[in-house]
C-alpha cells in the first residue's frame, strides 16, 4: 500500500507505541506471581505484538521500543500497583485513539485495532485483581477520618495552645489513639461481613493509612515555631494528600477526579475552619490560656 508521508510517520509512531507496550505487558507478566493476572497480561502483550506486526506490514520497517517508557511504567506498576500503572499508561493513549480514527478512511483494517483497544483490552484490564484495590475501602476510611479529624483538631488546638511543639505532641497522641480506635472498628466491622476474607488485614490498612496521614499533617508543627505558618503548612499538606490519593483512586477505579477532589477537600477544610472558630471562642470568650 502506498502511504502518504504524514500517514507513514503517524503509523511509525503507532508501531513504536505498540511494541513498547508489548514489552511492558510482557515484563509485567513475567514478574507477576498471580496466575490469572499473568494470563491477562500475556494476552494483552500478544495483542499489542499483533498490532505492531500489522503496522509493520504497512511500513515495511522494524521499530525499536522506547526503553525509558518500559522502565517507567514497569516501576510505577511495581510501586503503586499493577492496575494503577497500566491504567495510567492507557489513559495517556487518547492521542493515539484520535489518530486511529483519522486513519480509518485510508486504512479500513484499523477498525479491528480500535475494537481491540476500546473493548477487548479495557475489559481484560478490569479483570485484574489486586490486594491494594480490594482493600481500598479500608484505606479510604483511614485517610478520610484522619484528614477530617486531624485537620479539625490541629486547627482548633492552634489557637488554644499557641505553641507549635505542644500542638504537635497533642496532635500526635490524639492521632495515634484515633488510628488504633479506627483500626479496631474496621476489624469488628469487616468481621460481621460474611464474605470478607481478612478483617485483620483490612484493619491494618485502615490504621496504617491513618498513622501516615497523621504524621504528615503534624510535621509542620515540629518544623516551624510560628503557629500560623504551621497551620497553613498543615492545610497545604492535607490538600497534597487529598490530591495524590484522589488521583490514584480516579485512575485505578475509573472515577471522576475533579468531583472527588473538591468534595474531599471541601469537607476537610470546612471542618478545619469550624474548629478554628471554636478554638477562637474557647480562647477569647472563655478566657482560657495555655
Buried (B, 14 or more C-beta within 10 A) or exposed (E): EEBEEEBBEBBBBBBBBBBBBBBBBBBBBEEBEBEEBBBBBBBBBEBBBBBBEBBBEBBEEEBEBBEEBBEBBBEBBEEBBBBBBBBBBBEEBEEBEEBBEEBEEEBEEBEEBBEBBEEBBEEBBEEBEBEBBBBBEBBBBBBBBBBBBBBBBBBBBBBBBBBBEBBBBBBBEBBBEBBBEBBEBBBEBBEEEEEEEEBEBBBBBBBBBBBBBBBBBBBBBBEBEEBEBBBEBBBEBBBEBBBEBBBBBBBBEEEEBEEBBEEBBEBBBEBBBEBBEBBBEBBEEEEEEE
